[in-house]
Amino acid sequence: MGKDKLFTAKVEENLLNSFKHACANQDTTASQAVRAFMREYTRKHGQADLFAPMKRGKR
């Protein structure tokens, strides 16, 4: 995995608060939930290979 980057997004305050509350109820952080969503989304939409572990001799 490469360097971590900061991702900033504008969302409605109520949505953000609800999201944080839902994450807390699942014993996870908002960052962990967003990363999981991004991995699943890219897997479903054809970009998952960007985040797959690199194999020796590839890339």
CHARMM internal coordinates of N, CA and C (Angstrom, degrees):
IC EDIT
DIST 1 N 1 CA 1.4325
DIST 1 CA 1 C 1.5205
ANGL 1 N 1 CA 1 C 108.89
DIST 1 C 2 N 1.3194
ANGL 1 CA 1 C 2 N 117.37
DIHE 1 N 1 CA 1 C 2 N 142.40
DIST 2 N 2 CA 1.4537
ANGL 1 C 2 N 2 CA 121.71
DIHE 1 CA 1 C 2 N 2 CA -178.95
DIST 2 CA 2 C 1.5165
ANGL 2 N 2 CA 2 C 112.41
DIHE 1 C 2 N 2 CA 2 C -81.95
DIST 2 C 3 N 1.3161
ANGL 2 CA 2 C 3 N 113.88
DIHE 2 N 2 CA 2 C 3 N -165.46
DIST 3 N 3 CA 1.4601
ANGL 2 C 3 N 3 CA 119.75
DIHE 2 CA 2 C 3 N 3 CA 178.73
DIST 3 CA 3 C 1.5205
ANGL 3 N 3 CA 3 C 110.40
DIHE 2 C 3 N 3 CA 3 C -66.21
DIST 3 C 4 N 1.3088
ANGL 3 CA 3 C 4 N 115.47
DIHE 3 N 3 CA 3 C 4 N 145.31
DIST 4 N 4 CA 1.4611
ANGL 3 C 4 N 4 CA 120.35
DIHE 3 CA 3 C 4 N 4 CA 175.01
DIST 4 CA 4 C 1.5201
ANGL 4 N 4 CA 4 C 109.03
DIHE 3 C 4 N 4 CA 4 C -74.70
DIST 4 C 5 N 1.3155
ANGL 4 CA 4 C 5 N 116.19
DIHE 4 N 4 CA 4 C 5 N 144.42
DIST 5 N 5 CA 1.4578
ANGL 4 C 5 N 5 CA 123.06
DIHE 4 CA 4 C 5 N 5 CA 177.46
DIST 5 CA 5 C 1.5128
ANGL 5 N 5 CA 5 C 108.86
DIHE 4 C 5 N 5 CA 5 C -124.13
DIST 5 C 6 N 1.3082
ANGL 5 CA 5 C 6 N 116.00
DIHE 5 N 5 CA 5 C 6 N 149.53
DIST 6 N 6 CA 1.4576
ANGL 5 C 6 N 6 CA 121.60
DIHE 5 CA 5 C 6 N 6 CA 177.05
DIST 6 CA 6 C 1.5182
ANGL 6 N 6 CA 6 C 108.94
DIHE 5 C 6 N 6 CA 6 C -83.30
DIST 6 C 7 N 1.3299
ANGL 6 CA 6 C 7 N 116.90
DIHE 6 N 6 CA 6 C 7 N 133.01
DIST 7 N 7 CA 1.4605
ANGL 6 C 7 N 7 CA 123.45
DIHE 6 CA 6 C 7 N 7 CA 179.38
DIST 7 CA 7 C 1.5215
ANGL 7 N 7 CA 7 C 107.39
DIHE 6 C 7 N 7 CA 7 C -118.56
DIST 7 C 8 N 1.3216
ANGL 7 CA 7 C 8 N 116.77
DIHE 7 N 7 CA 7 C 8 N 119.37
DIST 8 N 8 CA 1.4577
ANGL 7 C 8 N 8 CA 121.73
DIHE 7 CA 7 C 8 N 8 CA -179.25
DIST 8 CA 8 C 1.5151
ANGL 8 N 8 CA 8 C 108.91
DIHE 7 C 8 N 8 CA 8 C -112.81
DIST 8 C 9 N 1.3162
ANGL 8 CA 8 C 9 N 116.35
DIHE 8 N 8 CA 8 C 9 N 135.49
DIST 9 N 9 CA 1.4674
ANGL 8 C 9 N 9 CA 120.69
DIHE 8 CA 8 C 9 N 9 CA 179.22
DIST 9 CA 9 C 1.5206
ANGL 9 N 9 CA 9 C 109.08
DIHE 8 C 9 N 9 CA 9 C -140.01
DIST 9 C 10 N 1.3195
ANGL 9 CA 9 C 10 N 115.31
DIHE 9 N 9 CA 9 C 10 N 145.98
DIST 10 N 10 CA 1.4627
ANGL 9 C 10 N 10 CA 120.45
DIHE 9 CA 9 C 10 N 10 CA 175.15
DIST 10 CA 10 C 1.5197
ANGL 10 N 10 CA 10 C 108.70
DIHE 9 C 10 N 10 CA 10 C -91.01
DIST 10 C 11 N 1.3138
ANGL 10 CA 10 C 11 N 115.97
DIHE 10 N 10 CA 10 C 11 N 128.26
DIST 11 N 11 CA 1.4653
ANGL 10 C 11 N 11 CA 121.91
DIHE 10 CA 10 C 11 N 11 CA 175.84
DIST 11 CA 11 C 1.5247
ANGL 11 N 11 CA 11 C 108.03
DIHE 10 C 11 N 11 CA 11 C -139.34
DIST 11 C 12 N 1.3168
ANGL 11 CA 11 C 12 N 115.09
DIHE 11 N 11 CA 11 C 12 N 157.60
DIST 12 N 12 CA 1.4538
ANGL 11 C 12 N 12 CA 119.72
DIHE 11 CA 11 C 12 N 12 CA 177.80
DIST 12 CA 12 C 1.5277
ANGL 12 N 12 CA 12 C 109.53
DIHE 11 C 12 N 12 CA 12 C -63.61
DIST 12 C 13 N 1.3137
ANGL 12 CA 12 C 13 N 115.88
DIHE 12 N 12 CA 12 C 13 N 144.57
DIST 13 N 13 CA 1.4604
ANGL 12 C 13 N 13 CA 120.99
DIHE 12 CA 12 C 13 N 13 CA -177.41
DIST 13 CA 13 C 1.5245
ANGL 13 N 13 CA 13 C 111.68
DIHE 12 C 13 N 13 CA 13 C -58.12
DIST 13 C 14 N 1.3231
ANGL 13 CA 13 C 14 N 117.38
DIHE 13 N 13 CA 13 C 14 N -43.24
DIST 14 N 14 CA 1.4677
ANGL 13 C 14 N 14 CA 120.25
DIHE 13 CA 13 C 14 N 14 CA -179.55
DIST 14 CA 14 C 1.5247
ANGL 14 N 14 CA 14 C 111.44
DIHE 13 C 14 N 14 CA 14 C -63.46
DIST 14 C 15 N 1.3289
ANGL 14 CA 14 C 15 N 116.68
DIHE 14 N 14 CA 14 C 15 N -39.82
DIST 15 N 15 CA 1.4624
ANGL 14 C 15 N 15 CA 120.57
DIHE 14 CA 14 C 15 N 15 CA 178.38
DIST 15 CA 15 C 1.5234
ANGL 15 N 15 CA 15 C 110.36
DIHE 14 C 15 N 15 CA 15 C -63.99
DIST 15 C 16 N 1.3184
ANGL 15 CA 15 C 16 N 116.92
DIHE 15 N 15 CA 15 C 16 N -45.40
DIST 16 N 16 CA 1.4635
ANGL 15 C 16 N 16 CA 120.58
DIHE 15 CA 15 C 16 N 16 CA 179.76
DIST 16 CA 16 C 1.5290
ANGL 16 N 16 CA 16 C 111.07
DIHE 15 C 16 N 16 CA 16 C -61.52
DIST 16 C 17 N 1.3139
ANGL 16 CA 16 C 17 N 116.53
DIHE 16 N 16 CA 16 C 17 N -45.10
DIST 17 N 17 CA 1.4663
ANGL 16 C 17 N 17 CA 119.62
DIHE 16 CA 16 C 17 N 17 CA 179.72
DIST 17 CA 17 C 1.5248
ANGL 17 N 17 CA 17 C 111.54
DIHE 16 C 17 N 17 CA 17 C -63.17
DIST 17 C 18 N 1.3289
ANGL 17 CA 17 C 18 N 116.61
DIHE 17 N 17 CA 17 C 18 N -42.06
DIST 18 N 18 CA 1.4709
ANGL 17 C 18 N 18 CA 120.60
DIHE 17 CA 17 C 18 N 18 CA 178.00
DIST 18 CA 18 C 1.5199
ANGL 18 N 18 CA 18 C 110.85
DIHE 17 C 18 N 18 CA 18 C -63.94
DIST 18 C 19 N 1.3281
ANGL 18 CA 18 C 19 N 116.55
DIHE 18 N 18 CA 18 C 19 N -41.02
DIST 19 N 19 CA 1.4591
ANGL 18 C 19 N 19 CA 121.79
DIHE 18 CA 18 C 19 N 19 CA 179.59
DIST 19 CA 19 C 1.5299
ANGL 19 N 19 CA 19 C 110.68
DIHE 18 C 19 N 19 CA 19 C -63.14
DIST 19 C 20 N 1.3193
ANGL 19 CA 19 C 20 N 116.74
DIHE 19 N 19 CA 19 C 20 N -47.80
DIST 20 N 20 CA 1.4669
ANGL 19 C 20 N 20 CA 120.37
DIHE 19 CA 19 C 20 N 20 CA 179.02
DIST 20 CA 20 C 1.5275
ANGL 20 N 20 CA 20 C 111.07
DIHE 19 C 20 N 20 CA 20 C -60.92
DIST 20 C 21 N 1.3133
ANGL 20 CA 20 C 21 N 116.38
DIHE 20 N 20 CA 20 C 21 N -40.29
DIST 21 N 21 CA 1.4672
ANGL 20 C 21 N 21 CA 120.69
DIHE 20 CA 20 C 21 N 21 CA 178.80
DIST 21 CA 21 C 1.5363
ANGL 21 N 21 CA 21 C 110.34
DIHE 20 C 21 N 21 CA 21 C -64.41
DIST 21 C 22 N 1.3330
ANGL 21 CA 21 C 22 N 116.62
DIHE 21 N 21 CA 21 C 22 N -44.70
DIST 22 N 22 CA 1.4690
ANGL 21 C 22 N 22 CA 120.51
DIHE 21 CA 21 C 22 N 22 CA 178.74
DIST 22 CA 22 C 1.5254
ANGL 22 N 22 CA 22 C 110.69
DIHE 21 C 22 N 22 CA 22 C -62.08
DIST 22 C 23 N 1.3250
ANGL 22 CA 22 C 23 N 117.08
DIHE 22 N 22 CA 22 C 23 N -40.78
DIST 23 N 23 CA 1.4674
ANGL 22 C 23 N 23 CA 120.67
DIHE 22 CA 22 C 23 N 23 CA 178.18
DIST 23 CA 23 C 1.5253
ANGL 23 N 23 CA 23 C 110.69
DIHE 22 C 23 N 23 CA 23 C -62.97
DIST 23 C 24 N 1.3151
ANGL 23 CA 23 C 24 N 116.38
DIHE 23 N 23 CA 23 C 24 N -44.45
DIST 24 N 24 CA 1.4643
ANGL 23 C 24 N 24 CA 120.19
DIHE 23 CA 23 C 24 N 24 CA 179.47
DIST 24 CA 24 C 1.5263
ANGL 24 N 24 CA 24 C 110.69
DIHE 23 C 24 N 24 CA 24 C -60.95
DIST 24 C 25 N 1.3216
ANGL 24 CA 24 C 25 N 116.49
DIHE 24 N 24 CA 24 C 25 N -38.70
DIST 25 N 25 CA 1.4678
ANGL 24 C 25 N 25 CA 120.18
DIHE 24 CA 24 C 25 N 25 CA 178.04
DIST 25 CA 25 C 1.5229
ANGL 25 N 25 CA 25 C 112.01
DIHE 24 C 25 N 25 CA 25 C -64.86
DIST 25 C 26 N 1.3282
ANGL 25 CA 25 C 26 N 117.27
DIHE 25 N 25 CA 25 C 26 N -25.68
DIST 26 N 26 CA 1.4598
ANGL 25 C 26 N 26 CA 122.17
DIHE 25 CA 25 C 26 N 26 CA 178.46
DIST 26 CA 26 C 1.5293
ANGL 26 N 26 CA 26 C 111.82
DIHE 25 C 26 N 26 CA 26 C -96.24
DIST 26 C 27 N 1.3368
ANGL 26 CA 26 C 27 N 116.55
DIHE 26 N 26 CA 26 C 27 N 7.36
DIST 27 N 27 CA 1.4688
ANGL 26 C 27 N 27 CA 122.85
DIHE 26 CA 26 C 27 N 27 CA 179.88
DIST 27 CA 27 C 1.5280
ANGL 27 N 27 CA 27 C 111.47
DIHE 26 C 27 N 27 CA 27 C 56.84
DIST 27 C 28 N 1.3309
ANGL 27 CA 27 C 28 N 115.74
DIHE 27 N 27 CA 27 C 28 N 45.62
DIST 28 N 28 CA 1.4562
ANGL 27 C 28 N 28 CA 121.73
DIHE 27 CA 27 C 28 N 28 CA 176.94
DIST 28 CA 28 C 1.5234
ANGL 28 N 28 CA 28 C 108.22
DIHE 27 C 28 N 28 CA 28 C -137.86
DIST 28 C 29 N 1.3067
ANGL 28 CA 28 C 29 N 116.66
DIHE 28 N 28 CA 28 C 29 N 166.79
DIST 29 N 29 CA 1.4646
ANGL 28 C 29 N 29 CA 119.94
DIHE 28 CA 28 C 29 N 29 CA 176.69
DIST 29 CA 29 C 1.5221
ANGL 29 N 29 CA 29 C 109.43
DIHE 28 C 29 N 29 CA 29 C -96.90
DIST 29 C 30 N 1.3220
ANGL 29 CA 29 C 30 N 115.34
DIHE 29 N 29 CA 29 C 30 N 161.61
DIST 30 N 30 CA 1.4610
ANGL 29 C 30 N 30 CA 120.21
DIHE 29 CA 29 C 30 N 30 CA 176.92
DIST 30 CA 30 C 1.5322
ANGL 30 N 30 CA 30 C 109.94
DIHE 29 C 30 N 30 CA 30 C -60.31
DIST 30 C 31 N 1.3117
ANGL 30 CA 30 C 31 N 117.30
DIHE 30 N 30 CA 30 C 31 N -40.31
DIST 31 N 31 CA 1.4686
ANGL 30 C 31 N 31 CA 120.83
DIHE 30 CA 30 C 31 N 31 CA 179.65
DIST 31 CA 31 C 1.5244
ANGL 31 N 31 CA 31 C 111.56
DIHE 30 C 31 N 31 CA 31 C -61.70
DIST 31 C 32 N 1.3363
ANGL 31 CA 31 C 32 N 116.79
DIHE 31 N 31 CA 31 C 32 N -43.36
DIST 32 N 32 CA 1.4645
ANGL 31 C 32 N 32 CA 120.15
DIHE 31 CA 31 C 32 N 32 CA 178.83
DIST 32 CA 32 C 1.5237
ANGL 32 N 32 CA 32 C 110.50
DIHE 31 C 32 N 32 CA 32 C -63.07
DIST 32 C 33 N 1.3269
ANGL 32 CA 32 C 33 N 117.10
DIHE 32 N 32 CA 32 C 33 N -41.30
DIST 33 N 33 CA 1.4647
ANGL 32 C 33 N 33 CA 120.81
DIHE 32 CA 32 C 33 N 33 CA -179.28
DIST 33 CA 33 C 1.5257
ANGL 33 N 33 CA 33 C 111.13
DIHE 32 C 33 N 33 CA 33 C -66.55
DIST 33 C 34 N 1.3269
ANGL 33 CA 33 C 34 N 117.32
DIHE 33 N 33 CA 33 C 34 N -40.92
DIST 34 N 34 CA 1.4668
ANGL 33 C 34 N 34 CA 120.49
DIHE 33 CA 33 C 34 N 34 CA 179.13
DIST 34 CA 34 C 1.5233
ANGL 34 N 34 CA 34 C 110.21
DIHE 33 C 34 N 34 CA 34 C -66.26
DIST 34 C 35 N 1.3323
ANGL 34 CA 34 C 35 N 117.92
DIHE 34 N 34 CA 34 C 35 N -42.65
DIST 35 N 35 CA 1.4724
ANGL 34 C 35 N 35 CA 120.18
DIHE 34 CA 34 C 35 N 35 CA 178.15
DIST 35 CA 35 C 1.5247
ANGL 35 N 35 CA 35 C 110.88
DIHE 34 C 35 N 35 CA 35 C -62.13
DIST 35 C 36 N 1.3228
ANGL 35 CA 35 C 36 N 117.25
DIHE 35 N 35 CA 35 C 36 N -42.35
DIST 36 N 36 CA 1.4714
ANGL 35 C 36 N 36 CA 120.54
DIHE 35 CA 35 C 36 N 36 CA 178.15
DIST 36 CA 36 C 1.5233
ANGL 36 N 36 CA 36 C 110.47
DIHE 35 C 36 N 36 CA 36 C -62.26
DIST 36 C 37 N 1.3299
ANGL 36 CA 36 C 37 N 116.71
DIHE 36 N 36 CA 36 C 37 N -42.49
DIST 37 N 37 CA 1.4591
ANGL 36 C 37 N 37 CA 120.51
DIHE 36 CA 36 C 37 N 37 CA 177.53
DIST 37 CA 37 C 1.5270
ANGL 37 N 37 CA 37 C 110.65
DIHE 36 C 37 N 37 CA 37 C -61.37
DIST 37 C 38 N 1.3323
ANGL 37 CA 37 C 38 N 117.32
DIHE 37 N 37 CA 37 C 38 N -44.88
DIST 38 N 38 CA 1.4662
ANGL 37 C 38 N 38 CA 121.19
DIHE 37 CA 37 C 38 N 38 CA -178.51
DIST 38 CA 38 C 1.5258
ANGL 38 N 38 CA 38 C 111.27
DIHE 37 C 38 N 38 CA 38 C -63.30
DIST 38 C 39 N 1.3410
ANGL 38 CA 38 C 39 N 117.17
DIHE 38 N 38 CA 38 C 39 N -41.39
DIST 39 N 39 CA 1.4686
ANGL 38 C 39 N 39 CA 120.13
DIHE 38 CA 38 C 39 N 39 CA 178.10
DIST 39 CA 39 C 1.5271
ANGL 39 N 39 CA 39 C 110.91
DIHE 38 C 39 N 39 CA 39 C -62.84
DIST 39 C 40 N 1.3200
ANGL 39 CA 39 C 40 N 116.93
DIHE 39 N 39 CA 39 C 40 N -46.20
DIST 40 N 40 CA 1.4590
ANGL 39 C 40 N 40 CA 121.24
DIHE 39 CA 39 C 40 N 40 CA -179.58
DIST 40 CA 40 C 1.5241
ANGL 40 N 40 CA 40 C 110.93
DIHE 39 C 40 N 40 CA 40 C -65.03
DIST 40 C 41 N 1.3074
ANGL 40 CA 40 C 41 N 117.36
DIHE 40 N 40 CA 40 C 41 N -42.18
DIST 41 N 41 CA 1.4636
ANGL 40 C 41 N 41 CA 121.82
DIHE 40 CA 40 C 41 N 41 CA -179.54
DIST 41 CA 41 C 1.5303
ANGL 41 N 41 CA 41 C 110.44
DIHE 40 C 41 N 41 CA 41 C -62.72
DIST 41 C 42 N 1.3325
ANGL 41 CA 41 C 42 N 116.82
DIHE 41 N 41 CA 41 C 42 N -46.41
DIST 42 N 42 CA 1.4601
ANGL 41 C 42 N 42 CA 119.26
DIHE 41 CA 41 C 42 N 42 CA -179.99
DIST 42 CA 42 C 1.5259
ANGL 42 N 42 CA 42 C 111.24
DIHE 41 C 42 N 42 CA 42 C -68.48
DIST 42 C 43 N 1.3424
ANGL 42 CA 42 C 43 N 117.85
DIHE 42 N 42 CA 42 C 43 N -32.74
DIST 43 N 43 CA 1.4639
ANGL 42 C 43 N 43 CA 120.31
DIHE 42 CA 42 C 43 N 43 CA 176.21
DIST 43 CA 43 C 1.5275
ANGL 43 N 43 CA 43 C 109.80
DIHE 42 C 43 N 43 CA 43 C -63.23
DIST 43 C 44 N 1.3056
ANGL 43 CA 43 C 44 N 116.95
DIHE 43 N 43 CA 43 C 44 N -45.17
DIST 44 N 44 CA 1.4648
ANGL 43 C 44 N 44 CA 121.40
DIHE 43 CA 43 C 44 N 44 CA -178.05
DIST 44 CA 44 C 1.5190
ANGL 44 N 44 CA 44 C 112.96
DIHE 43 C 44 N 44 CA 44 C -69.98
DIST 44 C 45 N 1.3071
ANGL 44 CA 44 C 45 N 117.72
DIHE 44 N 44 CA 44 C 45 N -28.89
DIST 45 N 45 CA 1.4561
ANGL 44 C 45 N 45 CA 121.22
DIHE 44 CA 44 C 45 N 45 CA -172.47
DIST 45 CA 45 C 1.5221
ANGL 45 N 45 CA 45 C 113.39
DIHE 44 C 45 N 45 CA 45 C -110.83
DIST 45 C 46 N 1.3260
ANGL 45 CA 45 C 46 N 116.73
DIHE 45 N 45 CA 45 C 46 N 23.05
DIST 46 N 46 CA 1.4529
ANGL 45 C 46 N 46 CA 121.06
DIHE 45 CA 45 C 46 N 46 CA 167.09
DIST 46 CA 46 C 1.5110
ANGL 46 N 46 CA 46 C 117.99
DIHE 45 C 46 N 46 CA 46 C 85.84
DIST 46 C 47 N 1.3134
ANGL 46 CA 46 C 47 N 119.75
DIHE 46 N 46 CA 46 C 47 N 15.75
DIST 47 N 47 CA 1.4531
ANGL 46 C 47 N 47 CA 120.65
DIHE 46 CA 46 C 47 N 47 CA 178.68
DIST 47 CA 47 C 1.5292
ANGL 47 N 47 CA 47 C 112.44
DIHE 46 C 47 N 47 CA 47 C -118.90
DIST 47 C 48 N 1.3002
ANGL 47 CA 47 C 48 N 118.04
DIHE 47 N 47 CA 47 C 48 N 12.06
DIST 48 N 48 CA 1.4656
ANGL 47 C 48 N 48 CA 121.39
DIHE 47 CA 47 C 48 N 48 CA -175.06
DIST 48 CA 48 C 1.5202
ANGL 48 N 48 CA 48 C 112.41
DIHE 47 C 48 N 48 CA 48 C -61.74
DIST 48 C 49 N 1.3305
ANGL 48 CA 48 C 49 N 117.74
DIHE 48 N 48 CA 48 C 49 N -28.50
DIST 49 N 49 CA 1.4578
ANGL 48 C 49 N 49 CA 120.12
DIHE 48 CA 48 C 49 N 49 CA -178.77
DIST 49 CA 49 C 1.5272
ANGL 49 N 49 CA 49 C 112.01
DIHE 48 C 49 N 49 CA 49 C -61.94
DIST 49 C 50 N 1.3124
ANGL 49 CA 49 C 50 N 118.30
DIHE 49 N 49 CA 49 C 50 N -19.89
DIST 50 N 50 CA 1.4599
ANGL 49 C 50 N 50 CA 120.72
DIHE 49 CA 49 C 50 N 50 CA 177.53
DIST 50 CA 50 C 1.5224
ANGL 50 N 50 CA 50 C 112.01
DIHE 49 C 50 N 50 CA 50 C -67.82
DIST 50 C 51 N 1.3411
ANGL 50 CA 50 C 51 N 116.94
DIHE 50 N 50 CA 50 C 51 N -23.08
DIST 51 N 51 CA 1.4512
ANGL 50 C 51 N 51 CA 121.20
DIHE 50 CA 50 C 51 N 51 CA -174.97
DIST 51 CA 51 C 1.5213
ANGL 51 N 51 CA 51 C 112.88
DIHE 50 C 51 N 51 CA 51 C -114.57
DIST 51 C 52 N 1.3185
ANGL 51 CA 51 C 52 N 117.25
DIHE 51 N 51 CA 51 C 52 N 3.22
DIST 52 N 52 CA 1.4615
ANGL 51 C 52 N 52 CA 120.87
DIHE 51 CA 51 C 52 N 52 CA 178.84
DIST 52 CA 52 C 1.5279
ANGL 52 N 52 CA 52 C 109.03
DIHE 51 C 52 N 52 CA 52 C -73.46
DIST 52 C 53 N 1.3220
ANGL 52 CA 52 C 53 N 117.36
DIHE 52 N 52 CA 52 C 53 N 147.86
DIST 53 N 53 CA 1.4655
ANGL 52 C 53 N 53 CA 119.30
DIHE 52 CA 52 C 53 N 53 CA 176.14
DIST 53 CA 53 C 1.5243
ANGL 53 N 53 CA 53 C 110.04
DIHE 52 C 53 N 53 CA 53 C -58.14
DIST 53 C 54 N 1.3240
ANGL 53 CA 53 C 54 N 116.00
DIHE 53 N 53 CA 53 C 54 N 137.25
DIST 54 N 54 CA 1.4635
ANGL 53 C 54 N 54 CA 120.05
DIHE 53 CA 53 C 54 N 54 CA -179.27
DIST 54 CA 54 C 1.5205
ANGL 54 N 54 CA 54 C 110.09
DIHE 53 C 54 N 54 CA 54 C -76.22
DIST 54 C 55 N 1.3319
ANGL 54 CA 54 C 55 N 116.31
DIHE 54 N 54 CA 54 C 55 N 140.26
DIST 55 N 55 CA 1.4574
ANGL 54 C 55 N 55 CA 121.96
DIHE 54 CA 54 C 55 N 55 CA 176.07
DIST 55 CA 55 C 1.5230
ANGL 55 N 55 CA 55 C 107.97
DIHE 54 C 55 N 55 CA 55 C -99.48
DIST 55 C 56 N 1.3080
ANGL 55 CA 55 C 56 N 115.63
DIHE 55 N 55 CA 55 C 56 N 148.15
DIST 56 N 56 CA 1.4648
ANGL 55 C 56 N 56 CA 119.51
DIHE 55 CA 55 C 56 N 56 CA 179.04
DIST 56 CA 56 C 1.5196
ANGL 56 N 56 CA 56 C 110.06
DIHE 55 C 56 N 56 CA 56 C -59.28
DIST 56 C 57 N 1.3287
ANGL 56 CA 56 C 57 N 114.61
DIHE 56 N 56 CA 56 C 57 N 138.08
DIST 57 N 57 CA 1.4534
ANGL 56 C 57 N 57 CA 119.86
DIHE 56 CA 56 C 57 N 57 CA 178.16
DIST 57 CA 57 C 1.5166
ANGL 57 N 57 CA 57 C 113.96
DIHE 56 C 57 N 57 CA 57 C 83.23
DIST 57 C 58 N 1.3139
ANGL 57 CA 57 C 58 N 117.48
DIHE 57 N 57 CA 57 C 58 N -1.59
DIST 58 N 58 CA 1.4593
ANGL 57 C 58 N 58 CA 121.58
DIHE 57 CA 57 C 58 N 58 CA 179.43
DIST 58 CA 58 C 1.5220
ANGL 58 N 58 CA 58 C 108.89
DIHE 57 C 58 N 58 CA 58 C -108.72
DIST 58 C 59 N 1.3184
ANGL 58 CA 58 C 59 N 115.22
DIHE 58 N 58 CA 58 C 59 N 151.52
DIST 59 N 59 CA 1.4635
ANGL 58 C 59 N 59 CA 125.39
DIHE 58 CA 58 C 59 N 59 CA 178.19
DIST 59 CA 59 C 1.4592
ANGL 59 N 59 CA 59 C 111.38
DIHE 58 C 59 N 59 CA 59 C 73.37
END
COOR INIT
IC SEED 1 N 1 CA 1 C
IC BUILD
